[in-house]
Amino acid sequence: MNASLARLALAAAVFACGAASAQTVAGQPYNRAAADRTSYIPYTTNGYVGAAIGQSKYDLSSGIGNFRFDDTDTAGKIYGGGRFNQNFGLEIGYVNMGRADRAGGRTKAQGIDLAVVGRAPLGDRFDVFGKLGTTYGWTRTSSVAGSGVQGGKDNGFGVLYGVGASYYFTPQLAGVIEVESRDFHFAGTGRDSVRATTVGLRYNY
């Protein structure tokens, strides 16, 4: 994890701890959104924004020869969404999956997400959710001659799916953990998946 991402994660943790100490509102379930809250996404209400950081894992071959191979890196994303009702909503975001070191070069992937999200509350502070949608991704691969890996750029749509859980510190602020998988188009290999496990914060505005 690089220094800037580490500082971001530390600041988020400190902010979350401070929010968790706030007093509760008696009788108000934290994970039930007020019906009159606004959203910037058309046909939705109860808007939110979030940011998360974690680890990615590329499902790519290492090539041939005695080259360094490391298929994990730091992943990060920012996103926003809104709800059609208490259980279903729409989410968009940007994700950067970091890089994989292989074949004497590097492979990088990033993209724009669009997904339908389904939520189920568990008590007054927890909920679990799943998402299904698509990522429009763009990738770049560099390599050296004789590595067995083709270099170049590629882009296109791929399937996005994931599951996660939220804990509400206050009605506005929640901590989120997610496991997601996205398909990206890579030069010379077609579509391959990149998985990510992240933790972050979501703010309901």
KEDODREN-748751 format. One line per field, with one value per residue (C-alpha): residue number from 1; residue in three letters; x, y, z. Coordinates in Angstrom, 3 decimals. Example, Ala and Ser with C-alpha at 12.3 -4.5 7.8 and 13.67 -1.06 7.14 Angstrom:
2
k: [1, 2];
r: [Ala, Ser];
u: [12.300, 13.670];
v: [-4.500, -1.060];
w: [7.800, 7.140];
// end
This chain:
205
k: [1, 2, 3, 4, 5, 6, 7, 8, 9, 10, 11, 12, 13, 14, 15, 16, 17, 18, 19, 20, 21, 22, 23, 24, 25, 26, 27, 28, 29, 30, 31, 32, 33, 34, 35, 36, 37, 38, 39, 40, 41, 42, 43, 44, 45, 46, 47, 48, 49, 50, 51, 52, 53, 54, 55, 56, 57, 58, 59, 60, 61, 62, 63, 64, 65, 66, 67, 68, 69, 70, 71, 72, 73, 74, 75, 76, 77, 78, 79, 80, 81, 82, 83, 84, 85, 86, 87, 88, 89, 90, 91, 92, 93, 94, 95, 96, 97, 98, 99, 100, 101, 102, 103, 104, 105, 106, 107, 108, 109, 110, 111, 112, 113, 114, 115, 116, 117, 118, 119, 120, 121, 122, 123, 124, 125, 126, 127, 128, 129, 130, 131, 132, 133, 134, 135, 136, 137, 138, 139, 140, 141, 142, 143, 144, 145, 146, 147, 148, 149, 150, 151, 152, 153, 154, 155, 156, 157, 158, 159, 160, 161, 162, 163, 164, 165, 166, 167, 168, 169, 170, 171, 172, 173, 174, 175, 176, 177, 178, 179, 180, 181, 182, 183, 184, 185, 186, 187, 188, 189, 190, 191, 192, 193, 194, 195, 196, 197, 198, 199, 200, 201, 202, 203, 204, 205];
r: [Met, Asn, Ala, Ser, Leu, Ala, Arg, Leu, Ala, Leu, Ala, Ala, Ala, Val, Phe, Ala, Cys, Gly, Ala, Ala, Ser, Ala, Gln, Thr, Val, Ala, Gly, Gln, Pro, Tyr, Asn, Arg, Ala, Ala, Ala, Asp, Arg, Thr, Ser, Tyr, Ile, Pro, Tyr, Thr, Thr, Asn, Gly, Tyr, Val, Gly, Ala, Ala, Ile, Gly, Gln, Ser, Lys, Tyr, Asp, Leu, Ser, Ser, Gly, Ile, Gly, Asn, Phe, Arg, Phe, Asp, Asp, Thr, Asp, Thr, Ala, Gly, Lys, Ile, Tyr, Gly, Gly, Gly, Arg, Phe, Asn, Gln, Asn, Phe, Gly, Leu, Glu, Ile, Gly, Tyr, Val, Asn, Met, Gly, Arg, Ala, Asp, Arg, Ala, Gly, Gly, Arg, Thr, Lys, Ala, Gln, Gly, Ile, Asp, Leu, Ala, Val, Val, Gly, Arg, Ala, Pro, Leu, Gly, Asp, Arg, Phe, Asp, Val, Phe, Gly, Lys, Leu, Gly, Thr, Thr, Tyr, Gly, Trp, Thr, Arg, Thr, Ser, Ser, Val, Ala, Gly, Ser, Gly, Val, Gln, Gly, Gly, Lys, Asp, Asn, Gly, Phe, Gly, Val, Leu, Tyr, Gly, Val, Gly, Ala, Ser, Tyr, Tyr, Phe, Thr, Pro, Gln, Leu, Ala, Gly, Val, Ile, Glu, Val, Glu, Ser, Arg, Asp, Phe, His, Phe, Ala, Gly, Thr, Gly, Arg, Asp, Ser, Val, Arg, Ala, Thr, Thr, Val, Gly, Leu, Arg, Tyr, Asn, Tyr];
u: [0.000, 1.500, 1.838, -1.075, -3.505, -2.281, -2.945, -6.415, -7.204, -5.957, -8.030, -11.114, -10.590, -10.211, -13.318, -15.308, -14.244, -15.356, -18.686, -19.251, -19.147, -22.126, -25.315, -28.100, -31.616, -34.030, -36.214, -34.718, -33.274, -30.006, -30.202, -33.709, -33.419, -35.830, -38.155, -37.810, -34.017, -32.754, -30.489, -28.548, -29.380, -32.665, -35.668, -33.984, -34.031, -31.818, -28.547, -25.129, -21.437, -18.580, -14.905, -13.080, -9.585, -8.324, -6.529, -6.984, -6.088, -5.640, -6.613, -3.847, -1.092, 2.459, 3.895, 7.035, 10.580, 11.970, 10.148, 8.797, 5.098, 2.872, -0.859, -2.006, -1.942, -3.836, -7.297, -9.449, -12.826, -15.210, -18.922, -22.378, -25.880, -29.549, -32.457, -35.617, -37.065, -35.764, -34.349, -33.180, -31.107, -28.627, -24.914, -22.212, -18.516, -14.888, -12.471, -8.702, -7.464, -3.779, -1.333, 0.044, 3.795, 4.457, 6.416, 8.964, 6.258, 3.030, -0.688, -3.080, -6.884, -9.442, -13.040, -16.491, -19.114, -22.888, -24.806, -28.169, -27.844, -30.178, -30.103, -31.507, -31.421, -30.242, -31.337, -31.105, -27.441, -26.408, -27.376, -26.086, -26.199, -25.428, -24.795, -24.931, -24.014, -21.271, -17.877, -16.596, -12.900, -9.673, -6.381, -2.738, -0.188, 3.555, 5.949, 9.282, 10.112, 10.032, 7.805, 4.757, 2.595, 1.242, 1.488, -0.985, -4.194, -7.770, -11.188, -14.791, -17.694, -17.520, -19.675, -19.530, -20.890, -20.257, -21.502, -20.945, -22.109, -22.603, -22.503, -24.115, -22.231, -24.922, -27.921, -25.613, -22.328, -21.668, -18.600, -18.653, -16.783, -17.141, -15.897, -16.304, -15.304, -15.033, -14.259, -11.774, -10.542, -6.768, -4.572, -4.003, -6.109, -9.672, -11.695, -10.265, -11.496, -9.946, -11.249, -11.092, -11.721, -12.208, -13.225, -14.486, -17.029, -20.382, -22.102, -25.875, -26.568];
v: [0.000, 3.362, 6.237, 8.336, 5.401, 4.488, 8.054, 7.942, 4.677, 6.053, 9.225, 7.166, 4.967, 7.965, 9.587, 6.378, 5.984, 9.525, 8.973, 5.746, 7.661, 9.848, 9.377, 7.357, 8.540, 6.493, 4.153, 5.060, 2.179, 3.457, 1.301, 2.451, 5.420, 8.338, 8.339, 12.080, 12.216, 13.354, 11.680, 12.902, 9.730, 10.030, 8.031, 7.312, 8.792, 8.415, 9.223, 8.247, 8.475, 6.262, 5.404, 2.143, 0.666, -2.910, -5.607, -6.758, -10.119, -10.581, -13.904, -13.838, -16.223, -15.436, -15.960, -18.038, -17.622, -16.529, -13.207, -11.694, -12.477, -10.658, -10.745, -8.660, -4.941, -2.128, -1.428, 1.632, 2.960, 5.885, 5.546, 7.003, 5.638, 5.981, 3.732, 2.814, 1.642, 0.342, -2.826, -2.002, 0.736, 1.781, 2.484, 4.005, 4.425, 4.453, 1.665, 1.321, -2.253, -1.420, -3.519, -7.007, -7.464, -10.213, -11.077, -8.355, -5.688, -4.575, -5.039, -2.334, -2.185, 0.479, 1.143, 2.616, 0.525, 0.436, -2.012, -2.815, -3.279, -5.324, -4.835, -6.733, -5.206, -7.261, -5.470, -1.688, -1.131, -3.947, -4.791, -7.193, -6.553, -7.994, -6.296, -7.258, -5.091, -4.203, -2.519, -0.637, -1.174, -0.185, -1.997, -1.675, -4.507, -4.167, -7.112, -8.113, -10.326, -14.044, -13.708, -15.344, -12.333, -9.931, -6.255, -3.551, -1.792, -3.059, -1.972, -3.106, -4.160, -7.018, -8.544, -7.097, -8.891, -8.754, -9.135, -7.053, -5.878, -2.488, -1.295, 2.079, 4.251, 6.941, 7.229, 9.085, 7.168, 3.448, 1.251, -1.175, -4.370, -5.854, -8.689, -8.034, -9.558, -7.715, -8.956, -6.860, -7.148, -7.703, -7.595, -11.085, -12.949, -11.703, -11.317, -12.252, -11.475, -9.232, -9.654, -7.103, -7.166, -3.666, -1.756, 1.801, 4.392, 5.343, 8.666, 8.994, 12.621];
w: [0.000, -0.935, 1.523, 0.264, 0.395, 3.868, 5.075, 3.519, 5.289, 8.628, 8.282, 7.450, 10.506, 12.823, 11.371, 11.792, 15.412, 16.165, 14.488, 16.391, 19.685, 18.673, 20.674, 19.109, 18.366, 20.456, 18.452, 15.046, 12.997, 11.563, 8.443, 7.385, 5.041, 5.305, 2.310, 1.655, 1.266, -2.117, -4.649, -7.671, -9.623, -11.577, -10.313, -6.968, -3.462, -0.371, -2.097, -0.798, -1.639, -0.525, -0.795, -0.124, -0.207, -0.138, -2.103, -5.690, -7.209, -10.961, -12.562, -15.182, -16.272, -15.218, -18.711, -19.280, -18.040, -14.693, -14.460, -11.273, -10.818, -8.320, -9.043, -6.026, -5.348, -3.625, -5.042, -4.450, -5.508, -5.153, -5.796, -5.382, -5.454, -4.704, -3.829, -5.697, -2.361, 0.969, -0.593, -4.129, -5.687, -8.354, -7.917, -10.136, -9.436, -10.497, -9.566, -9.869, -9.432, -9.104, -11.119, -11.579, -12.115, -14.657, -17.794, -17.110, -17.246, -15.636, -16.208, -14.999, -14.929, -14.062, -14.965, -14.440, -12.589, -12.974, -10.794, -9.226, -5.465, -3.269, 0.516, 3.490, 7.007, 9.975, 13.128, 13.452, 12.519, 10.158, 6.627, 3.980, 0.257, -3.130, -6.460, -10.114, -13.056, -15.490, -15.561, -18.578, -18.099, -19.797, -19.354, -20.312, -20.433, -20.920, -21.353, -22.866, -25.850, -25.134, -22.069, -23.690, -22.794, -25.402, -24.530, -25.476, -24.477, -24.447, -23.213, -23.072, -20.880, -18.406, -15.673, -12.149, -9.082, -5.374, -1.812, 1.286, 4.696, 6.322, 9.929, 10.648, 13.141, 12.722, 10.360, 7.940, 8.238, 7.719, 7.545, 4.610, 3.708, 0.217, -1.952, -5.691, -9.020, -12.342, -15.835, -17.823, -21.406, -21.591, -24.692, -26.093, -23.518, -23.898, -20.701, -17.307, -13.809, -11.188, -7.656, -4.847, -1.097, 0.302, 3.427, 3.445, 4.504, 3.017, 3.721, 3.290, 2.368];
// end
